[in-house]
Amino acid sequence: QVQLVEAGGRLVQAGGSLRLSCAASGRTFSTYAMGWFRQAPGKEREFVAAFSWSTRNTYYADSVKGRFTISRDNAKNTVYLQMNSLKPEDTAVYYCAADPNWQRVSINPAYWGQGTQVTVST
């Protein structure tokens, strides 16, 4: 099994930056594709970004493209989401996710973290 714990969410003003982290435990973590999702109040959970270590491919939702960057540090078993030029509509609970297969991570990942709250003020 893989366990994921997010951290770094806080209140930030529009236009500011924030970096989220996702600490993972599990022997096969380095081979997993990783992703970030978010869920705003009253809305469905939506895909934000994904990363494949083996191919170094990344994919971003149009709403965050050019502003957010996903990365990982295998030595620390940690995945990051760097968020720049934040907008009020970015306000949501952000969830880390993982899956052994790149093709599944953005659709129905096998493992989820508990989430961290990001609030962007006007």
PyMOL commands that place a pseudoatom at each C-alpha (Angstrom):
pseudoatom trace, name=CA, resn=GLN, resi=1, chain=A, elem=C, hetatm=0, pos=[0.000, 0.000, 0.000]
pseudoatom trace, name=CA, resn=VAL, resi=2, chain=A, elem=C, hetatm=0, pos=[0.900, 3.650, -0.423]
pseudoatom trace, name=CA, resn=GLN, resi=3, chain=A, elem=C, hetatm=0, pos=[0.073, 6.330, 2.138]
pseudoatom trace, name=CA, resn=LEU, resi=4, chain=A, elem=C, hetatm=0, pos=[-0.062, 9.996, 1.131]
pseudoatom trace, name=CA, resn=VAL, resi=5, chain=A, elem=C, hetatm=0, pos=[-0.094, 13.055, 3.423]
pseudoatom trace, name=CA, resn=GLU, resi=6, chain=A, elem=C, hetatm=0, pos=[-0.484, 16.593, 2.050]
pseudoatom trace, name=CA, resn=ALA, resi=7, chain=A, elem=C, hetatm=0, pos=[0.809, 19.766, 3.688]
pseudoatom trace, name=CA, resn=GLY, resi=8, chain=A, elem=C, hetatm=0, pos=[1.329, 23.450, 2.928]
pseudoatom trace, name=CA, resn=GLY, resi=9, chain=A, elem=C, hetatm=0, pos=[-2.187, 24.738, 2.380]
pseudoatom trace, name=CA, resn=ARG, resi=10, chain=A, elem=C, hetatm=0, pos=[-2.977, 28.180, 3.819]
pseudoatom trace, name=CA, resn=LEU, resi=11, chain=A, elem=C, hetatm=0, pos=[-4.598, 31.542, 3.148]
pseudoatom trace, name=CA, resn=VAL, resi=12, chain=A, elem=C, hetatm=0, pos=[-2.867, 33.575, 0.440]
pseudoatom trace, name=CA, resn=GLN, resi=13, chain=A, elem=C, hetatm=0, pos=[-3.763, 36.741, -1.461]
pseudoatom trace, name=CA, resn=ALA, resi=14, chain=A, elem=C, hetatm=0, pos=[-4.584, 36.691, -5.152]
pseudoatom trace, name=CA, resn=GLY, resi=15, chain=A, elem=C, hetatm=0, pos=[-1.435, 36.872, -7.243]
pseudoatom trace, name=CA, resn=GLY, resi=16, chain=A, elem=C, hetatm=0, pos=[0.627, 35.152, -4.583]
pseudoatom trace, name=CA, resn=SER, resi=17, chain=A, elem=C, hetatm=0, pos=[2.407, 31.813, -4.596]
pseudoatom trace, name=CA, resn=LEU, resi=18, chain=A, elem=C, hetatm=0, pos=[2.212, 28.646, -2.549]
pseudoatom trace, name=CA, resn=ARG, resi=19, chain=A, elem=C, hetatm=0, pos=[3.905, 25.250, -2.586]
pseudoatom trace, name=CA, resn=LEU, resi=20, chain=A, elem=C, hetatm=0, pos=[2.078, 22.127, -1.522]
pseudoatom trace, name=CA, resn=SER, resi=21, chain=A, elem=C, hetatm=0, pos=[3.865, 18.930, -0.587]
pseudoatom trace, name=CA, resn=CYS, resi=22, chain=A, elem=C, hetatm=0, pos=[2.775, 15.308, -0.494]
pseudoatom trace, name=CA, resn=ALA, resi=23, chain=A, elem=C, hetatm=0, pos=[4.805, 12.923, 1.630]
pseudoatom trace, name=CA, resn=ALA, resi=24, chain=A, elem=C, hetatm=0, pos=[4.483, 9.297, 0.579]
pseudoatom trace, name=CA, resn=SER, resi=25, chain=A, elem=C, hetatm=0, pos=[5.315, 5.995, 2.193]
pseudoatom trace, name=CA, resn=GLY, resi=26, chain=A, elem=C, hetatm=0, pos=[5.656, 2.730, 0.327]
pseudoatom trace, name=CA, resn=ARG, resi=27, chain=A, elem=C, hetatm=0, pos=[8.442, 0.786, -1.322]
pseudoatom trace, name=CA, resn=THR, resi=28, chain=A, elem=C, hetatm=0, pos=[7.128, 1.249, -4.857]
pseudoatom trace, name=CA, resn=PHE, resi=29, chain=A, elem=C, hetatm=0, pos=[6.521, 4.974, -4.633]
pseudoatom trace, name=CA, resn=SER, resi=30, chain=A, elem=C, hetatm=0, pos=[9.342, 5.874, -7.017]
pseudoatom trace, name=CA, resn=THR, resi=31, chain=A, elem=C, hetatm=0, pos=[7.682, 3.903, -9.809]
pseudoatom trace, name=CA, resn=TYR, resi=32, chain=A, elem=C, hetatm=0, pos=[4.225, 5.434, -9.358]
pseudoatom trace, name=CA, resn=ALA, resi=33, chain=A, elem=C, hetatm=0, pos=[2.666, 8.172, -11.408]
pseudoatom trace, name=CA, resn=MET, resi=34, chain=A, elem=C, hetatm=0, pos=[1.557, 11.048, -9.179]
pseudoatom trace, name=CA, resn=GLY, resi=35, chain=A, elem=C, hetatm=0, pos=[-1.239, 13.555, -9.465]
pseudoatom trace, name=CA, resn=TRP, resi=36, chain=A, elem=C, hetatm=0, pos=[-2.976, 16.466, -7.793]
pseudoatom trace, name=CA, resn=PHE, resi=37, chain=A, elem=C, hetatm=0, pos=[-6.722, 17.042, -7.647]
pseudoatom trace, name=CA, resn=ARG, resi=38, chain=A, elem=C, hetatm=0, pos=[-8.846, 19.717, -6.014]
pseudoatom trace, name=CA, resn=GLN, resi=39, chain=A, elem=C, hetatm=0, pos=[-12.403, 20.125, -4.804]
pseudoatom trace, name=CA, resn=ALA, resi=40, chain=A, elem=C, hetatm=0, pos=[-14.143, 23.433, -4.188]
pseudoatom trace, name=CA, resn=PRO, resi=41, chain=A, elem=C, hetatm=0, pos=[-17.229, 23.687, -1.943]
pseudoatom trace, name=CA, resn=GLY, resi=42, chain=A, elem=C, hetatm=0, pos=[-20.299, 22.337, -3.699]
pseudoatom trace, name=CA, resn=LYS, resi=43, chain=A, elem=C, hetatm=0, pos=[-18.326, 21.112, -6.700]
pseudoatom trace, name=CA, resn=GLU, resi=44, chain=A, elem=C, hetatm=0, pos=[-16.971, 17.804, -7.928]
pseudoatom trace, name=CA, resn=ARG, resi=45, chain=A, elem=C, hetatm=0, pos=[-13.359, 16.863, -7.461]
pseudoatom trace, name=CA, resn=GLU, resi=46, chain=A, elem=C, hetatm=0, pos=[-11.338, 17.872, -10.521]
pseudoatom trace, name=CA, resn=PHE, resi=47, chain=A, elem=C, hetatm=0, pos=[-7.975, 16.923, -11.954]
pseudoatom trace, name=CA, resn=VAL, resi=48, chain=A, elem=C, hetatm=0, pos=[-5.175, 19.486, -11.643]
pseudoatom trace, name=CA, resn=ALA, resi=49, chain=A, elem=C, hetatm=0, pos=[-1.831, 17.952, -12.644]
pseudoatom trace, name=CA, resn=ALA, resi=50, chain=A, elem=C, hetatm=0, pos=[0.013, 14.647, -13.080]
pseudoatom trace, name=CA, resn=PHE, resi=51, chain=A, elem=C, hetatm=0, pos=[3.633, 13.509, -13.321]
pseudoatom trace, name=CA, resn=SER, resi=52, chain=A, elem=C, hetatm=0, pos=[5.311, 10.324, -14.560]
pseudoatom trace, name=CA, resn=TRP, resi=53, chain=A, elem=C, hetatm=0, pos=[8.845, 9.739, -13.262]
pseudoatom trace, name=CA, resn=SER, resi=54, chain=A, elem=C, hetatm=0, pos=[9.689, 7.064, -15.828]
pseudoatom trace, name=CA, resn=THR, resi=55, chain=A, elem=C, hetatm=0, pos=[8.863, 9.239, -18.834]
pseudoatom trace, name=CA, resn=ARG, resi=56, chain=A, elem=C, hetatm=0, pos=[9.058, 12.647, -17.120]
pseudoatom trace, name=CA, resn=ASN, resi=57, chain=A, elem=C, hetatm=0, pos=[5.796, 13.564, -18.808]
pseudoatom trace, name=CA, resn=THR, resi=58, chain=A, elem=C, hetatm=0, pos=[3.509, 16.104, -17.180]
pseudoatom trace, name=CA, resn=TYR, resi=59, chain=A, elem=C, hetatm=0, pos=[-0.091, 17.054, -17.794]
pseudoatom trace, name=CA, resn=TYR, resi=60, chain=A, elem=C, hetatm=0, pos=[-2.041, 20.042, -16.501]
pseudoatom trace, name=CA, resn=ALA, resi=61, chain=A, elem=C, hetatm=0, pos=[-5.637, 21.123, -16.521]
pseudoatom trace, name=CA, resn=ASP, resi=62, chain=A, elem=C, hetatm=0, pos=[-6.234, 24.156, -18.721]
pseudoatom trace, name=CA, resn=SER, resi=63, chain=A, elem=C, hetatm=0, pos=[-7.283, 26.187, -15.692]
pseudoatom trace, name=CA, resn=VAL, resi=64, chain=A, elem=C, hetatm=0, pos=[-3.808, 25.944, -14.122]
pseudoatom trace, name=CA, resn=LYS, resi=65, chain=A, elem=C, hetatm=0, pos=[-1.541, 25.560, -17.150]
pseudoatom trace, name=CA, resn=GLY, resi=66, chain=A, elem=C, hetatm=0, pos=[1.339, 28.020, -17.042]
pseudoatom trace, name=CA, resn=ARG, resi=67, chain=A, elem=C, hetatm=0, pos=[0.772, 28.794, -13.354]
pseudoatom trace, name=CA, resn=PHE, resi=68, chain=A, elem=C, hetatm=0, pos=[1.179, 25.450, -11.550]
pseudoatom trace, name=CA, resn=THR, resi=69, chain=A, elem=C, hetatm=0, pos=[4.116, 23.039, -11.693]
pseudoatom trace, name=CA, resn=ILE, resi=70, chain=A, elem=C, hetatm=0, pos=[4.188, 19.452, -10.426]
pseudoatom trace, name=CA, resn=SER, resi=71, chain=A, elem=C, hetatm=0, pos=[7.478, 17.833, -9.424]
pseudoatom trace, name=CA, resn=ARG, resi=72, chain=A, elem=C, hetatm=0, pos=[8.818, 15.064, -7.208]
pseudoatom trace, name=CA, resn=ASP, resi=73, chain=A, elem=C, hetatm=0, pos=[11.876, 14.215, -5.140]
pseudoatom trace, name=CA, resn=ASN, resi=74, chain=A, elem=C, hetatm=0, pos=[12.346, 10.451, -4.960]
pseudoatom trace, name=CA, resn=ALA, resi=75, chain=A, elem=C, hetatm=0, pos=[15.028, 10.739, -2.283]
pseudoatom trace, name=CA, resn=LYS, resi=76, chain=A, elem=C, hetatm=0, pos=[12.486, 12.375, 0.030]
pseudoatom trace, name=CA, resn=ASN, resi=77, chain=A, elem=C, hetatm=0, pos=[9.474, 10.405, -1.235]
pseudoatom trace, name=CA, resn=THR, resi=78, chain=A, elem=C, hetatm=0, pos=[7.742, 13.724, -1.754]
pseudoatom trace, name=CA, resn=VAL, resi=79, chain=A, elem=C, hetatm=0, pos=[5.672, 15.280, -4.537]
pseudoatom trace, name=CA, resn=TYR, resi=80, chain=A, elem=C, hetatm=0, pos=[5.217, 19.037, -4.850]
pseudoatom trace, name=CA, resn=LEU, resi=81, chain=A, elem=C, hetatm=0, pos=[2.741, 21.380, -6.455]
pseudoatom trace, name=CA, resn=GLN, resi=82, chain=A, elem=C, hetatm=0, pos=[4.147, 24.863, -6.981]
pseudoatom trace, name=CA, resn=MET, resi=83, chain=A, elem=C, hetatm=0, pos=[1.292, 27.320, -7.461]
pseudoatom trace, name=CA, resn=ASN, resi=84, chain=A, elem=C, hetatm=0, pos=[1.973, 30.809, -8.810]
pseudoatom trace, name=CA, resn=SER, resi=85, chain=A, elem=C, hetatm=0, pos=[-0.291, 33.694, -9.792]
pseudoatom trace, name=CA, resn=LEU, resi=86, chain=A, elem=C, hetatm=0, pos=[-3.043, 32.301, -7.611]
pseudoatom trace, name=CA, resn=LYS, resi=87, chain=A, elem=C, hetatm=0, pos=[-6.631, 33.290, -8.278]
pseudoatom trace, name=CA, resn=PRO, resi=88, chain=A, elem=C, hetatm=0, pos=[-9.693, 33.204, -6.008]
pseudoatom trace, name=CA, resn=GLU, resi=89, chain=A, elem=C, hetatm=0, pos=[-11.096, 30.395, -8.145]
pseudoatom trace, name=CA, resn=ASP, resi=90, chain=A, elem=C, hetatm=0, pos=[-8.125, 28.252, -7.093]
pseudoatom trace, name=CA, resn=THR, resi=91, chain=A, elem=C, hetatm=0, pos=[-9.650, 28.045, -3.609]
pseudoatom trace, name=CA, resn=ALA, resi=92, chain=A, elem=C, hetatm=0, pos=[-10.253, 24.374, -2.821]
pseudoatom trace, name=CA, resn=VAL, resi=93, chain=A, elem=C, hetatm=0, pos=[-9.114, 21.377, -0.858]
pseudoatom trace, name=CA, resn=TYR, resi=94, chain=A, elem=C, hetatm=0, pos=[-6.141, 19.943, -2.730]
pseudoatom trace, name=CA, resn=TYR, resi=95, chain=A, elem=C, hetatm=0, pos=[-5.577, 16.181, -2.779]
pseudoatom trace, name=CA, resn=CYS, resi=96, chain=A, elem=C, hetatm=0, pos=[-2.499, 14.188, -3.681]
pseudoatom trace, name=CA, resn=ALA, resi=97, chain=A, elem=C, hetatm=0, pos=[-3.009, 10.945, -5.609]
pseudoatom trace, name=CA, resn=ALA, resi=98, chain=A, elem=C, hetatm=0, pos=[-0.916, 8.040, -6.879]
pseudoatom trace, name=CA, resn=ASP, resi=99, chain=A, elem=C, hetatm=0, pos=[-1.278, 5.086, -9.216]
pseudoatom trace, name=CA, resn=PRO, resi=100, chain=A, elem=C, hetatm=0, pos=[1.132, 2.485, -10.632]
pseudoatom trace, name=CA, resn=ASN, resi=101, chain=A, elem=C, hetatm=0, pos=[-0.024, 3.300, -14.168]
pseudoatom trace, name=CA, resn=TRP, resi=102, chain=A, elem=C, hetatm=0, pos=[0.243, 6.642, -15.913]
pseudoatom trace, name=CA, resn=GLN, resi=103, chain=A, elem=C, hetatm=0, pos=[-2.938, 5.941, -17.859]
pseudoatom trace, name=CA, resn=ARG, resi=104, chain=A, elem=C, hetatm=0, pos=[-5.035, 5.722, -14.693]
pseudoatom trace, name=CA, resn=VAL, resi=105, chain=A, elem=C, hetatm=0, pos=[-3.636, 8.439, -12.427]
pseudoatom trace, name=CA, resn=SER, resi=106, chain=A, elem=C, hetatm=0, pos=[-5.623, 11.301, -13.961]
pseudoatom trace, name=CA, resn=ILE, resi=107, chain=A, elem=C, hetatm=0, pos=[-8.834, 9.284, -14.180]
pseudoatom trace, name=CA, resn=ASN, resi=108, chain=A, elem=C, hetatm=0, pos=[-9.195, 6.957, -11.205]
pseudoatom trace, name=CA, resn=PRO, resi=109, chain=A, elem=C, hetatm=0, pos=[-6.029, 6.821, -9.094]
pseudoatom trace, name=CA, resn=ALA, resi=110, chain=A, elem=C, hetatm=0, pos=[-5.596, 3.972, -6.641]
pseudoatom trace, name=CA, resn=TYR, resi=111, chain=A, elem=C, hetatm=0, pos=[-4.370, 6.022, -3.666]
pseudoatom trace, name=CA, resn=TRP, resi=112, chain=A, elem=C, hetatm=0, pos=[-5.429, 9.353, -2.147]
pseudoatom trace, name=CA, resn=GLY, resi=113, chain=A, elem=C, hetatm=0, pos=[-4.233, 11.697, 0.548]
pseudoatom trace, name=CA, resn=GLN, resi=114, chain=A, elem=C, hetatm=0, pos=[-6.545, 13.430, 3.034]
pseudoatom trace, name=CA, resn=GLY, resi=115, chain=A, elem=C, hetatm=0, pos=[-6.288, 16.890, 1.482]
pseudoatom trace, name=CA, resn=THR, resi=116, chain=A, elem=C, hetatm=0, pos=[-5.017, 20.341, 2.437]
pseudoatom trace, name=CA, resn=GLN, resi=117, chain=A, elem=C, hetatm=0, pos=[-7.029, 23.575, 2.300]
pseudoatom trace, name=CA, resn=VAL, resi=118, chain=A, elem=C, hetatm=0, pos=[-5.926, 26.401, 0.002]
pseudoatom trace, name=CA, resn=THR, resi=119, chain=A, elem=C, hetatm=0, pos=[-7.798, 29.696, 0.242]
pseudoatom trace, name=CA, resn=VAL, resi=120, chain=A, elem=C, hetatm=0, pos=[-7.058, 32.588, -2.123]
pseudoatom trace, name=CA, resn=SER, resi=121, chain=A, elem=C, hetatm=0, pos=[-8.456, 35.952, -1.051]
pseudoatom trace, name=CA, resn=THR, resi=122, chain=A, elem=C, hetatm=0, pos=[-9.449, 38.799, -3.348]
for i in range(1, 122): cmd.bond("trace and resi %d" % i, "trace and resi %d" % (i + 1))
show_as sticks, trace
zoom trace
